[in-house]
Amino acid sequence: MMKLRLKRFGKKFEASYRIVAVNSTSRRDGRPLAELGFYNPRTKETQLDVPAIVDRIKKGAQPTDTVRRILEKAKVFDLVSA
């Protein structure tokens, strides 16, 4: 099963995250199938590759709870159902 999850990077106490598509059995910071966006919790900055995310969700990828909240704020699920 494919998952959309966060991959941590950055310095200690200054973490940032990439939104990636990975196989559900792989490690958190393992090699992703695709990098689909960026999230910085300190500045609330978000950059998303919306067409690629919509394509992955339509193919059956399941977002984690945190990624689902980020995508809902960006109104990505409105494009999936359309």
Backbone bond lengths (Angstrom), bond angles and torsions (degrees), N, CA, C in turn:
res aa  C-N    CA-C-N  psi(-1)  N-CA   C-N-CA  omega(-1)  CA-C   N-CA-C  phi
1 M - - - 1.448 - - 1.529 108.98 -
2 M 1.311 116.48 138.36 1.449 122.20 179.41 1.528 109.83 -92.27
3 K 1.324 116.20 137.76 1.458 122.32 179.85 1.525 109.84 -122.16
4 L 1.326 115.59 149.66 1.466 121.57 168.33 1.519 105.37 -104.22
5 R 1.314 116.74 117.02 1.456 120.00 -176.47 1.514 110.77 -141.11
6 L 1.337 115.80 175.65 1.457 121.62 179.64 1.524 110.18 -94.13
7 K 1.329 115.69 138.29 1.462 122.77 175.31 1.521 106.62 -114.65
8 R 1.321 117.09 121.01 1.463 122.07 -174.38 1.526 110.44 -80.25
9 F 1.336 115.59 139.49 1.458 121.34 170.53 1.514 108.37 -152.90
10 G 1.313 117.22 170.57 1.460 121.38 -178.04 1.518 110.98 109.81
11 K 1.329 115.31 -177.86 1.455 120.61 -178.24 1.527 111.33 -80.08
12 K 1.320 114.77 165.38 1.454 120.76 176.45 1.531 109.39 -61.32
13 F 1.309 118.18 134.56 1.466 126.24 -178.01 1.534 113.04 67.67
14 E 1.326 118.27 5.25 1.463 122.38 176.10 1.524 109.04 -135.07
15 A 1.297 115.67 52.40 1.468 120.73 -174.20 1.520 111.44 -72.68
16 S 1.308 114.94 145.34 1.456 124.30 168.44 1.519 105.60 -128.77
17 Y 1.309 116.29 166.49 1.456 119.57 -175.61 1.523 110.57 -135.00
18 R 1.321 115.19 146.85 1.456 121.66 170.19 1.516 107.07 -106.85
19 I 1.317 116.73 140.73 1.451 121.39 174.49 1.518 106.12 -90.10
20 V 1.332 116.22 120.13 1.458 121.01 -173.83 1.524 111.15 -130.14
21 A 1.319 115.10 156.47 1.460 122.01 171.61 1.523 106.58 -100.15
22 V 1.341 116.02 124.42 1.462 121.23 -178.38 1.518 109.89 -137.79
23 N 1.309 115.24 162.55 1.448 120.47 171.26 1.528 106.91 -72.06
24 S 1.318 119.00 141.41 1.456 121.47 -172.26 1.527 113.31 -64.80
25 T 1.325 118.23 -19.37 1.461 120.58 -178.73 1.523 113.10 -91.90
26 S 1.326 118.75 -4.71 1.465 120.39 -177.92 1.527 111.39 -82.73
27 R 1.333 115.63 163.68 1.461 122.12 -178.60 1.521 111.67 -68.64
28 R 1.334 116.86 161.20 1.460 121.57 -179.05 1.520 112.08 -59.06
29 D 1.316 117.75 -43.39 1.460 121.46 -177.75 1.524 112.09 -105.83
30 G 1.314 116.89 21.74 1.461 120.88 178.87 1.522 111.04 -75.11
31 R 1.320 115.43 -177.58 1.465 120.51 -178.37 1.526 109.97 -70.79
32 P 1.338 117.64 124.05 1.471 120.42 -179.94 1.518 112.22 -83.46
33 L 1.318 115.79 160.64 1.463 120.94 172.51 1.526 109.67 -73.98
34 A 1.354 116.08 -38.01 1.466 121.33 178.60 1.519 109.35 -158.37
35 E 1.337 116.64 145.50 1.459 121.63 173.19 1.516 107.35 -97.49
36 L 1.341 115.97 124.10 1.455 120.83 -170.99 1.518 114.38 -113.95
37 G 1.313 117.89 -5.61 1.457 118.39 -179.18 1.509 111.62 175.15
38 F 1.329 114.57 -172.55 1.449 123.53 -173.78 1.515 108.32 -144.25
39 Y 1.345 116.99 141.10 1.465 121.22 177.30 1.520 109.12 -140.63
40 N 1.333 116.59 126.94 1.459 122.66 176.94 1.529 107.62 -115.05
41 P 1.339 119.10 107.02 1.459 120.73 -176.63 1.526 114.13 -70.12
42 R 1.326 118.06 -20.03 1.463 119.92 -179.34 1.520 111.55 -74.51
43 T 1.331 117.14 -39.06 1.463 120.69 -178.96 1.521 112.46 -107.24
44 K 1.334 116.77 -0.85 1.476 123.70 -177.22 1.527 111.90 60.70
45 E 1.322 117.25 22.94 1.470 121.51 178.32 1.521 109.84 -77.46
46 T 1.324 116.18 135.32 1.451 121.61 179.60 1.523 109.25 -136.49
47 Q 1.327 116.26 131.69 1.457 122.38 173.53 1.516 106.78 -127.02
48 L 1.328 117.56 124.40 1.454 121.72 -176.07 1.526 110.90 -125.97
49 D 1.327 115.91 141.75 1.460 122.26 170.91 1.528 105.53 -93.87
50 V 1.333 116.27 81.91 1.465 122.65 -170.15 1.525 113.21 -58.27
51 P 1.339 120.98 -46.97 1.472 118.67 179.62 1.529 113.13 -59.34
52 A 1.329 117.53 -39.35 1.457 120.67 179.39 1.527 111.23 -68.66
53 I 1.333 117.57 -37.77 1.467 121.49 178.35 1.516 110.14 -65.89
54 V 1.325 117.16 -45.47 1.468 121.27 179.24 1.529 109.77 -60.40
55 D 1.334 117.13 -41.81 1.457 121.20 179.27 1.523 111.13 -62.44
56 R 1.333 117.69 -43.75 1.471 121.45 179.81 1.531 111.19 -65.52
57 I 1.321 117.95 -39.76 1.468 120.82 179.56 1.521 110.34 -66.79
58 K 1.328 117.09 -40.21 1.464 120.19 178.21 1.534 111.70 -65.39
59 K 1.342 116.94 -27.07 1.462 120.71 177.50 1.523 112.43 -83.00
60 G 1.344 117.63 -2.21 1.460 120.61 174.32 1.514 116.15 110.07
61 A 1.316 119.08 8.81 1.462 120.69 178.93 1.529 109.95 -69.78
62 Q 1.326 116.55 138.65 1.458 122.42 -179.48 1.526 109.37 -106.79
63 P 1.341 119.43 119.23 1.460 120.68 177.52 1.530 111.25 -76.75
64 T 1.324 116.37 148.03 1.455 120.45 173.37 1.524 108.15 -71.68
65 D 1.324 117.36 170.77 1.465 121.04 -176.94 1.525 112.19 -59.87
66 T 1.338 117.26 -43.22 1.463 120.79 -178.96 1.524 111.03 -67.06
67 V 1.312 117.02 -43.44 1.469 120.62 179.56 1.532 109.19 -66.21
68 R 1.330 117.36 -37.79 1.466 120.59 178.08 1.538 110.79 -59.49
69 R 1.340 117.57 -42.00 1.471 120.82 178.49 1.525 111.13 -64.62
70 I 1.325 117.39 -40.59 1.467 121.03 178.54 1.525 110.01 -63.33
71 L 1.336 117.28 -43.62 1.457 121.31 -179.09 1.529 111.74 -69.49
72 E 1.334 117.75 -34.02 1.467 120.37 177.25 1.522 111.18 -66.12
73 K 1.333 117.22 -39.10 1.464 120.44 177.48 1.515 111.37 -64.11
74 A 1.326 117.03 -32.78 1.467 121.75 179.44 1.533 112.04 -87.46
75 K 1.341 117.01 -0.30 1.467 123.60 177.68 1.528 112.43 60.53
76 V 1.327 116.39 38.09 1.462 121.76 179.42 1.534 110.30 -73.20
77 F 1.328 117.53 -35.26 1.462 119.80 -177.09 1.526 112.66 -68.37
78 D 1.327 117.72 -19.38 1.470 120.02 173.39 1.524 110.35 -65.40
79 L 1.329 117.41 -33.76 1.462 121.91 -179.88 1.527 111.54 -77.57
80 V 1.336 117.19 -27.86 1.458 121.09 -179.01 1.535 109.57 -69.67
81 S 1.316 117.08 -42.84 1.454 120.66 -176.78 1.532 112.35 -76.69
82 A 1.335 117.09 -17.98 1.471 120.13 -178.23 1.510 112.47 -77.14
